[in-house]
Amino acid sequence: MLMHPIFMLELVEQHRRELVAEADRERLLARVLRARRSRREREAGAARGQHPTTTAAPAR
């Protein structure tokens, strides 16, 4: 099947934009999930009476 070169270029550019948008969504989702996990860990530590910034003592 023959296609006009400009049409093919448009298809390639559209596909590239879709791939970039998908990668952006994945990065955004990963960032949100990481922030939620971090917030839950801080809140869980505070709920147990620990200071949110307290870290465990290093193992000797």
C-alpha positions in Angstrom: 0.0 0.0 0.0 1.4 3.4 -1.0 1.0 6.4 1.2 1.8 10.0 0.6 5.1 10.9 2.4 3.5 13.8 4.2 0.7 11.5 5.5 3.3 9.0 6.7 5.3 11.8 8.5 2.1 12.9 10.2 1.4 9.4 11.4 5.0 9.0 12.8 4.8 12.4 14.6 1.4 11.5 16.1 2.7 8.2 17.3 5.7 9.9 18.8 3.5 12.4 20.6 1.4 9.5 22.0 4.5 7.7 23.3 5.8 10.9 25.0 2.4 11.5 26.6 2.3 7.9 27.8 5.8 8.2 29.3 4.7 11.5 31.0 1.7 9.8 32.5 3.8 6.9 33.8 6.3 9.3 35.4 3.5 11.4 37.0 1.8 8.3 38.4 5.1 7.0 39.8 5.8 10.3 41.5 2.3 10.5 43.0 2.6 6.9 44.3 6.0 7.6 45.8 4.7 10.7 47.5 1.7 8.8 48.9 3.9 6.0 50.2 6.2 8.5 51.8 3.3 10.4 53.4 1.8 7.1 54.8 5.1 6.1 56.3 5.5 9.5 58.0 1.9 9.4 59.3 2.3 5.8 60.5 5.4 6.8 62.4 3.7 9.8 64.0 0.7 7.6 64.9 3.0 5.2 66.9 4.3 8.2 68.9 7.5 8.6 66.9 8.8 11.9 65.5 8.2 11.9 61.7 11.9 12.6 61.0 13.3 10.0 63.4 15.4 7.4 61.8 16.5 4.0 63.2 19.8 3.7 64.8 22.5 2.2 62.5 23.3 -1.5 63.1 26.6 -2.2 64.6 
